[in-house]
Amino acid sequence: MIRYAYTGRSHTGQAIRGVIEAESEGEARSRLREEGHYITSLKQEREATKLFQRKLKLKPKNLAMFCRQFAIMLSTGMSLVQSLELLEEQATDQTFAKVLQEVRLDVASGTGLPSPWRSTAMSFPMSLFTWWKRVNSQALWRKC
């Protein structure tokens, strides 16, 4: 369902404003008309932006453990998604587990690895991206 923000007048003439969920704009208008409202504006509501969202700091101990386990799993031939799934299950910090879940879902959808790490709420250090580029380039040379 899509959320629509509306403004208008009620059947008594009072100014109204609200949000309604509907499959389409037409359905939203008809449902509001059935309630006796005269709609002056109906727009699809945008998702909240994360402009002021605070980046979470990753503890060095968790980062070191993550990198060590991640490297071992990848060196054994385990897939990227499986590795991230196992690390997500093993994470003791619930916030970090949620970030790993976001990264895993992005990777599974075909986004690739560095971009999900940059888009998450967790602030991964740039050295992690450098490490990942080096691992990828070495993997490409081994395939040739």
C-alpha positions, 0 to 999 in steps of 0.5 A: 500500500502507498501512503498519501498525504491529503489536505481538504475540508470536512463535510462541516467545512473544517480544514482537515489534514492527514495520511491515508494508505491506498493502492492508488491515488484514485482509491484514496480519493474515493475513500476520502469522498465516501467519508464526506471529505472534499480533498484539495491536495493529495500527494504521495508521501515521501519516505523520511530522509536520513539527513540527520541520522547519526552514524554509529561507531563500530567498536574496533574489537567488533571490526577486527573480529568481523574482518578476521572471520569474514576473511576466513569464511571467504578463503574457505570458498564460502559464498559472500551471502552465506558468510554475511548470514553467518556473521549476522547470526553470530553477532552479539551486538544487535545493532551490528547484526541489523547492519549486517542484515542490511548489507547481506540483503543488498549483496543478495539483490546484486548491489555488490559489497562496497556500496551497501557498507557505505549506505548503512547507518554503521560507519565502516572505516575507509581501510575496509573498502581498500581491503575489499578492493585488494581482495577483489583484484587478487581474486580476479588475478587468480581466475585468469 
